[in-house]
């Protein structure tokens, strides 16, 4: 299976990129880079893709396992190298689950399945960055 994305320059430092979902997104550099800051930054977008990919896995497993979770979010904190080409060489991925009746063992299993088996974006990141996976359970 292949994905075909078209990314079109729309002037200045801005681009519009399509997606198989049918939705478009705007990419733009910040003012420091000659852009207007009216779009997503490419490197940060990679982190959103990573969190979104794994989040979809975990959300699906929460549903399949019939787990009680009031709120769930993922924090991605990445270290960018100093030399060009700058890239993420280390990424901490924090899974935060909130609710009074969290089944911590099953939620950890859901995270582990995403990280180790299902999330293809996680596997891509593993090829160039050291990953630090952490899970937090907030019951109050």
C-alpha positions, 0 to 999 in steps of 0.5 A: 500500500502506498500513500500519495501526498501532494504538497503545493507551494502557496506563496512565501514560506507556506504550503498546503498538503493534502491527506488521504482523509480528504482534509488539507493542512497548511505548513508555514515557517515561523517569522524567524524563518521568513514565514508568517506562522500561519501553519503547522511546522514540519518537525512538530507535525512529525511529533503529532503524527507519532502521538496520533498514530499511537493514540489511535491504537490505544483508543481502539484498545480502550474500547475493545477492552471496555476500559473506563478512562475519563481522559487520555492525552499524550505528551511528546517531548523531543530533543532536536540536534544542533547541527544541520540537518537538524533532527530528533535524536531522542523523544520522550512519549508520555501517556497520561490516563485520567479517571477514578477506576483505571485498570492500570495493568490493561492500560499499560498493555494497550500502550505496550501493544501500540509501542511494540507492535501496532504503531508504524510511526513509532517504528519509523521514529525508532530508526533515528531516535532513542525513545523513552516511553512513560505511562502516568495514571491520574486517579484523582 
